[in-house]
Amino acid sequence: MSDVEKSTKNMLASIPSVNEVLQQDAVAELLEKYPRPIVVDAVRSVLADVRRSMLEGHRIVPPVQEIEQKVRLMVESRTQRSLRRVINATGVVLHTGLGRAVMSKQAAEAVADVLRGHCNLEIDPETGRRGSRDVHIADLLSEITGAESGTAVNNNAASVMLILNTIADGKEVIVSRGELIEIGGSFRMPDVIKKSGAVLREVGTTNKTHLYDYETAICENTGAILKVHQSNYRMIGFTEQVALAELVELGKQYNLPVIEDLGSGALVDTRAYGLSAEPMVQESVRVGADLVCFSGDKLLGGPQAGIIVGKRHYVQAIKRNPLFRVLRCSKMVYAALEATLRLYLDQNFAAEHVPPIKIIARTPDSIRADCEFVLKSLSPEAKERFNPQITAGESEVGGGSLPGERLPTHLLTLHPQNTSADELAKKLRLCEPPIYGRVSKEMVLLDFRTVLEGEAPEVAAVLNRLASEP
Ligand SMILES: *Cc1c(COP(=O)(O)O)cnc(C)c1O
């Protein structure tokens, strides 16, 4: 054996064993958090790497802290959850791909609280008997919207289906042709109506529907009149739809329930934020719709849910429908929904605490300040690699609300040096935390309107880290 071979052999012998590494405090801590086979496997592969680099001529065994650190990183990367927080720099406030509405701190705390242990989801504290989970939201819904009663199901698509199945199964439901919309995720009004068991009776034309179109369609088999908010598209020019108030009158005259699907709906007046009016739930209730439904995770800023409010006997009938049990929400949703609704007991408080409203209300100046902060925090390498610049741009609301409306914003534009904009955008999506931006004309655009409080430093750190990699 040559001298070199001898010394290599000695060095290999001085590499710690798997068991030795497992007994280090830092690794023992990992064993408490993660399944043992994953930790053991990571120790084995890190030690195998050390051995390989010795055989390739590396002369020093790395210190045990370095081995521990590598094991920790490997365990963390192998156990990383698939579903996790990301930074939304797309400028789309309600981005379905990024989980729609950001929820309030209050909602997050309520969810954490009920998950800490058991909770009083369906029990009456007075009698100790089984109760209804709706007690947590029904009074709030009445107080905020003015409706007699309310409930919630899995999402607003479910609300529409459940309402129609309850009150118009086997009967005709009259809808204007201009309101037979498709929303993302293959929600098509005609298909949902069909699945509900109701029979669609289309009236009017694409651009114009008159009150007499509804009236002449009424027959002995009519079950309901349905008005649908056009949500994600706008009709302009020679157009006409019948106002809810007129449909309510017609409904009264013929003793037919009038339902309104508001889509997003809003509990605050969006005109206060320089946007056009998104229909308000309170208004539909006041005008006299028998049932109104809207989403929990659009402008409301709560959890995914479909909220139904309206006349008490209709809400009760809905809750007796076996489909209600099929479509019911979990305790996490009730906790988040109750906490979200509580914010709306005061309009000003809601404007200060409901994230989508706060994000919409942000001024271009405050957004610019975030861009400047990130620009100032970038390393010289990052500036050279990404060529960052601050420019004015436009954000959008998304989530099928307020289509075509643009909110003035500021963007950090990145013009990468050695790689394409698509490639950089992908790298950003795969970072920790992941950052989602837009790509346009060989640039990555980061819109800071939707980058939340405390996230700007994270964006800077990610860019600096990327720039330091070869
Ligand atoms: C968004 C929307 C729905 C579906 O609501 P989800 O909560 O996404 O299920 C239904 N109707 C209208 C008009 C909508 O805009």
The ligand as an ORCA input file, in Angstrom:
! r2SCAN-3c Opt
* xyz 0 1
  C     -67.342     33.158     -8.874
  C     -68.772     32.946     -9.176
  C     -69.426     31.747     -8.833
  C     -68.699     30.606     -8.227
  O     -68.251     30.909     -6.959
  P     -67.178     29.947     -6.268
  O     -67.133     30.439     -4.854
  O     -65.906     30.114     -7.006
  O     -67.690     28.569     -6.362
  C     -70.746     31.606     -9.120
  N     -71.452     32.587     -9.725
  C     -70.865     33.759    -10.075
  C     -71.686     34.803    -10.753
  C     -69.499     33.983     -9.807
  O     -68.912     35.127    -10.155
*
